[in-house]
Amino acid sequence: MSVPRESEPTPPVRRHVVVHGRVQGVGYRYLARKHARRLGVAGWVRNLPDGTVAAEIEGDEASVATMLRRLEAGPPGSEVTRIEVAPVEATGEHEFRIVS
């Protein structure tokens, strides 16, 4: 009888996100930080001058996917019309922050 091998941890993934719609002035960045901390993902979120919100999310594949769904939903009062997601190289970041 063989002994099951412990699965190897999967490397973290990182995604660059731009969220379009009514996403500024509605608490979007603060809710993103709250979700990120609960999910244990790292990265950052910021408002951009064109009215969009940009973020980078890093963590395990499942947590990042959940975070992306939450970013797409947005907080009450927001209206997300489109979300752009692109893979970027993981940086090893360990916290999530709001940047200006």
C-alpha positions, 0 to 999 in steps of 0.5 A, spaced: 500 500 500 502 506 498 502 512 502 499 518 499 503 524 498 502 531 500 500 535 495 505 541 493 503 548 494 501 552 488 504 558 486 500 564 487 497 568 481 497 575 481 491 579 476 491 587 474 484 589 474 481 595 472 473 596 474 469 601 470 462 604 471 460 608 477 466 606 482 468 612 485 465 615 491 461 609 493 466 606 498 469 601 493 476 601 495 474 600 502 470 594 501 475 591 496 480 592 502 475 588 507 474 582 502 481 582 501 483 581 508 477 576 509 480 572 503 487 572 505 489 576 498 495 581 497 495 587 493 492 594 492 487 598 490 486 605 487 482 610 484 484 613 477 483 620 474 479 617 469 473 615 474 475 607 474 478 603 479 485 599 478 487 593 483 492 588 483 490 582 487 495 576 489 494 569 492 492 562 491 487 561 484 481 560 488 481 566 493 483 571 487 477 568 483 473 569 489 476 576 489 475 578 482 467 576 483 467 581 489 470 586 485 465 585 479 459 586 484 462 592 488 459 595 494 451 598 494 451 604 490 456 602 485 454 600 478 460 596 475 459 596 467 465 592 465 472 589 469 478 588 465 483 582 468 490 581 466 495 576 469 501 579 471 507 576 475 506 575 482 511 579 487 510 575 493 506 581 497 503 579 503 498 585 505 492 589 501 492 596 501 489 602 499 494 607 495 493 614 492 
